[in-house]
Amino acid sequence: MHSFDSVFIELLVLLAISVFVIALSKKINLPYSIALVIVGLIIGLADIPPLEDAKSFITQSHIFQGIIISLFLPILLGDAAIKMPVSHLREQAKPVAALAFGGTLISFAVIALLSYYLLKLPLPVAFTFGALMSATDPISVISIFKSMGVPKTIVTVIEGESLLNDGIAVVLFQISSVYLFTYLEMGWAGLGHGLLLFFQFGLGGLALGAVLGYVFSQLLRLYDDYPLEIAFSMLLFFGCYFIAEHFRVSGVIAVVTAGLIFGSYGAKVGMSDKTQMNINSFWDTITLLANSLIFLMIGLEIQWITFGRQWPLVLAAVLIVLAGRTIALYVSTAPLKAFPSSWKMVLNWGGLKGSLSLALALSLPETFEGRRDVLVLTFSVVLFSLLIQGLSIKPLVIKLGLSQPESDSAAARQK
């Protein structure tokens, strides 16, 4: 049994390690998310007596997924949404929509069916894995893109895709892991119920987020007090998420919708320049701390993963996920005529998997048949994605000629 003091100290120790690793990685020009995963793996595999209690506590399934989903997910989604200008999304509406909606659904179907036929996973397990692998987490990629001066259009597309597809992936995960057996038994009627539930989750979250985003935007008109307005943004993100989950609609979609409205409409009608600067600075700091713990925790999770003789299965799963992403991206963007092939290549390889996939996998109940297989495969793909794809995206960007010289990219960022 952990007391509050001991829990606080354990989190503080891990946070201190995370911040130190971030500081070091910035000096050696390595994406901090990748550095944290590597350090987490080392700590997870090594026997370090002073850290054993902290490792054991933080990597328990209910603790890990509780921290990621209930605490950090609203923060990360809200921060990304509030800083994403709706005008930028509107400019890239076609590729973002194609990838976030069409691409996510195609990826889900391809990965699920290949996992069922090639990996011989039971149907609900295959579709649950497909849903987990449909969510993208491009934190490392976006930081690399920005540092290299990659065109803003590509950054907007990959950020917009991730922002919108998380909600769809979570809904697909809930349907696949909880309701799929029931719907399969119902035949065509089950398909109708599944589609109805999908739209209920999605549209319900959209409506709730829009209402709360508008209400909190109107509140900003009444005050010019940035600490209070920061508090409003916190209340909005967490309130949206937990109210939506209570009413069984998508908390992810609710937070993203509310954040987009609050960050664009709310900023226009009720935020001074000083408030906008302080809100951005506040959320920059909070998301840095959240991400620092998330990526360290991903590495630490290795102590609970037993691979056994599953390496052929793991390798096949990685190839299936890569194939699913490639098929989904090229099919969904095929109608877009003015979309360069170099952009498709970098977006394809930059579709990393991350903490959301792993947290959702850990949220599966012990009674879920195939939970162990899902955990091993998800953890393996996330690791491959962050370490192999994350470390090789920079050479790919250079080879495709998508980076600007340092001076040009600095000038572009100042505009």
PEHU-V577032 format. One record per backbone hydrogen bond with DSSP energy under -0.5 kcal/mol. CO is the residue of the C=O (numbers start at 1). NH is the residue of the N-H. Records with the same first field share a line. If there is no record, write none. Layout:
CO->NH ; NH
This chain:
3->7
4->8
5->9
6->10
7->11
8->12
9->13
10->14
11->15
12->16
13->17
14->18
15->19
16->20
17->21
18->22
19->23
20->24
21->25
22->26
23->27
24->28
25->30
31->34 ; 35
32->36
33->37
34->38
35->39
36->40
37->41
38->42
39->43
40->44
41->45
42->46
46->48
47->49
48->51 ; 52
49->52
51->55
52->56
53->57
54->58
55->59
57->60
60->64
61->65
62->66
63->67
64->68
65->69 ; 70
66->70 ; 71
67->71 ; 72
68->73
71->75
72->76
73->77
74->78
75->79
76->80
77->81
78->82
79->83
81->84
83->85
85->88 ; 89
86->90
87->91
88->92
90->93
92->96
93->97
94->98
95->99
96->100
97->101 ; 102
98->103
99->104
101->105
102->106
103->107
104->108
105->109
106->110
107->111
108->112
109->113
110->114
111->115
112->116
113->117
114->118 ; 119
115->121
122->126
123->127
124->128
125->129
126->130
127->131
128->132
129->133
131->134
132->135
138->142
139->143
140->144
141->145
142->146
143->147
144->148
145->149 ; 150
146->149
148->404
151->154 ; 155
152->156
153->157
154->158
155->159
156->160
157->161
158->162
159->163
160->164
161->165
162->166
164->168
165->169
166->170
167->171
168->172
169->173
170->174
171->175
172->176
173->177
174->178 ; 179
175->179 ; 180
179->183
180->184
181->185
182->186
183->187
184->187
186->189
187->190 ; 191
188->192
189->193
190->194
191->195
192->196
193->197
194->198
195->199
196->200
197->201
198->202
199->203 ; 204
200->204
201->205 ; 250
202->206
203->207
204->208
205->209
206->210
207->211
208->212
209->213
210->214
211->215
212->216
213->217
214->218
215->219
216->220
217->221
218->221
219->222
220->223
225->228 ; 229
226->230
227->231
228->232
229->233
230->234
231->235
232->236
233->237
234->238
235->239
236->240
237->241
238->242
239->243
240->244
241->245
242->246
243->247
244->249
245->248
249->251
250->254
251->255
252->256
253->257
254->258
255->259
256->260
257->261
258->262
259->263
260->264
261->265 ; 266
262->267
264->268
265->269
266->270
267->271
272->276
273->277
274->278
275->279
276->280
277->281
278->282
279->283
280->284
281->285
282->286
283->287
284->288
285->289
286->290
287->291
288->292
289->293
290->294
291->295
292->296
293->297
294->298
295->299
296->300
297->301
299->302
300->303
301->304
302->305
304->306
305->307
307->310
310->314
311->315
312->316
313->317
314->318
315->319
316->320
317->321
318->322
319->323
320->324
321->325
322->326
323->327
324->328
325->329
326->330
327->331
328->332
329->333
330->334
331->334
333->336
335->337
336->339
337->339
338->340
340->344
341->345
342->346
343->347
344->348
345->349
346->350
348->351
350->352
352->137
354->358
355->359
356->360
357->361
358->362
359->363
361->364
365->368
368->371
370->374
371->375
372->376
373->377
374->378
375->379
376->380
377->381
378->382
379->383
380->384
381->385
382->386
383->387
384->388 ; 389
385->390
387->391
388->392
389->393
392->396
393->397
394->398
395->399
396->400
397->402
398->401
402->151
405->409
406->410
407->411
408->412
409->413
410->414
411->415
